[in-house]
Amino acid sequence: MKKRCVVFGANDFGSMLRFYAEKYMDIVVDAYTMNRRYITERKRDGLPVVEFESISRKYQPEEYSFILAIGYRAMNDIRKEIYYQIKRKGYELVNIIHPSARLECLQMGDGNIILENVVLAYGTKIGSGNIIWNGCQLSHESTVGDFNYFSPSSVIAGKTIVKNNCFLGIQSAVRGGNILEDYTLIGAGSYINNSTEKNRVYVPARTICLSNKNSKEFFR
């Protein structure tokens, strides 16, 4: 029997997760939901958009689970807040895992999104409410906490610790054995050679044009 779900997030991300859940997992989505003040449409993809405040009247926690389709705004704090609101109502949050992902992890929480060609290598541990986009690699014996966001093709090397509410930009990389403290923001293309400080932003040196150089000189 298929698991029946409600998607929190009447948005493009929610539509995508519904597609993956119904195509690759034993799940059927019956509705979308949002907090009342954010609802702008009453139908999405042919399904009702229901006020979260009254969700349990029709979609009881004994019969339905939740898919959490909230992104990284406010350094993932909004996703964290909604996660706990759903929990307090008594619902289970499912993990959405694309079938192309390679999972060798020792443990995983709930409410995670793991997309195409992600590798969670030997001995990795992952908490709850994380979003790991396509092509990411979490190398051996790394530990990831809760409510982190890994942009496409970001990489952490072995025995890295990512605490909570971190953001890793596209194609960023972290050297093995380091610690990303809570609320670390790593910009696209950054290389992190050392452990970070809490609430800090790390970006690569800016790209500049070498005005006195001709590109053909580099390929003689």
N, C-alpha and C positions, 0 to 999 in steps of 0.2 A: 504494500500500500504506500502510495506516495506521501511524503511529508508535506503538509500544507503550511504555507508561509505568507507573511505580510512583509512588504518592503518598506522600511522607514527611509523615505527620500523619494518624493515625486519629482525626479529630475533625470537628466540623461544618464548619470551614473547608476541610478536605480533601474532604469530600463535595461542597461547593459547587464547588470547583475541578474536581473530576472531572466534575460536571455540565456546566460551561462548556466544558471541554476536549473532551468527547465530543460535545456539541451543536454547537459552533461551529468546532472545529478537527479536523484529520485525525488524531485521537488515540483510542486505546482504552486504558483503564486496566485492568490485570490484578491489581493488589494494592495494599494499603496497607502501610506499614512504620513502625515506631517503634523506639527503643532498647529493649532487652529489659526493663529495669526499669520502663518506663512502660506496657507493654502491659496493658490491662485487659479486652480482648475479642479473640477469635481470628477473628471475622468482622465485617465492616462493609459494609453495603449489598450483602451477598451475596458479597463478595470476601474472600480471606484477609488477615489482618494478620500480617505476617512480621517476625521479628526482624531489625533492621537489621544486626546483627553478622554474620549469615550470609546476607544478601540475595543475594550473588553466586553462591551455590550453584545457585539455580534461575533467578534473573533476572540473566543475565550482562550486563555493560556493553556488549558488542558488539551486543546485541539490544534493550536497554531504556534509556530515558531517565527522568529524575526530574522530578516536579512538587513544589515545595517549599511545603508548607502549614503554615508556622510563623509565628506572629504577632510582636507587638512586645515580648514580655516581656524584661526585663533590657535595655531600650533596644536591642532588635534583636540583642543579642550571641548569643542562643541560635540565632537564624536564621543568623547569620554562622558560628557554630561548625559547625552541621549542614551548611551549604553546603560548607564546606571538607572535611568528612568524606566527603560524597558525591563531591566532586572527587577526593579521594585514592583512592577506590575505582575511579576511571576512568569515571564516568558523566557524561553530558551533562545539563545542566539546561535545561528548555524555558521559554520565555516564554509565559505565558497572557495573551492579549490579546483582550478582548471586541470583537466586530465594530463596535460603535457608537463605539469610541475613534477619535479623529482624531490620526494620527501624522505629524508633519512633521519628526521628529527626524533629526539627522545620524548618530547612532550609538546603539547600545543593547547592553548586555551580556547576560548570561543569568540565568535564575532569577527574572525579574521577573513581577509580577502586575499587570495593568492592566485595570481594570474599566469599567463602563458610563459612556459619555459623558465619558471623560477626554480632555483636549486636551493634546497635547505639541506646542507651536507651532513655527513656523519656527526652525531653527537650534539646537534644544535637543539636549542630550547627556545620556544616562542610563547609569549603570553597571550593577551586578549586584545581585540579591537585594532589589530594592525592591518595596514594595507600594503601589500607587496606587489608592485606592478611588474609587467612583463620583462623578462630577461635579467632579473636581479639574482645575485648569488650571495648566499650567506654561508660562509665557509666553515670548516670543521670546528666543532665544539664552541661555536659562538652562542651567545645568549641575548635574546631580544625581550624587552619588557612589554609594556602595554601602550597602545595608542600611538604607535610610530607609523611614519609614512615613508616608504621606499619608492622613489620615482624610478621610471624605467632604466634598466641597465646599471643601477647602482650596485656596488659591491662592498662587502666587508670581508676582510681576510680572517684567517683562523683565530679562534679564541678571543674575538672581539666581544665586548659587552656594550649593548645599546640599551640604555635605561628606558625612560618613559617620555612620551610626547616629543620625540625627535623627528626631524624632517631631513631626508637625504635627497638632494637634487639629482637630476638626470646625469648619468654617467659619473657620479661621484664615487670615490674609493677611499676606504679606510684601511690603514696598515694594521696587520694582525697584532693581537695582544693589547690593544688600546681600549679605552672606555669613553663612550659618548655619554656625557652626563645629561640629566633631564633637560628638556627644552633646548637641545642643541639644533641649530639650523645650519645645514651644510649646502652651499650653493652648487648649482650645476657645474660639473667638470672639476670640482675641487678634489684635492688629495690631502687626506688627513694623516699626518705622520706621527702625531702624538695624541694623548688623551685630551679631551675638551673640558671647558668649564661650563657650568650650568648657565642657561639663558644667554648663550653667546651665539654670534653669527660668524660663519667661516665661508669666505669666498675666494676664488682664485684671483691671481693678478690679472688685470684687464688685458684684453687683446688689443694690440696696437698695430698700425700699419708702418712698415719700415720704408719711409718715403725715398730713401737713397738706395734701395735695393730693387733689382728687377727679378721677377720670379724665375725667368729663364736661366739666371745664373746658378740656380740650385739644381738644375737637371741637365747639366752639360754631359 
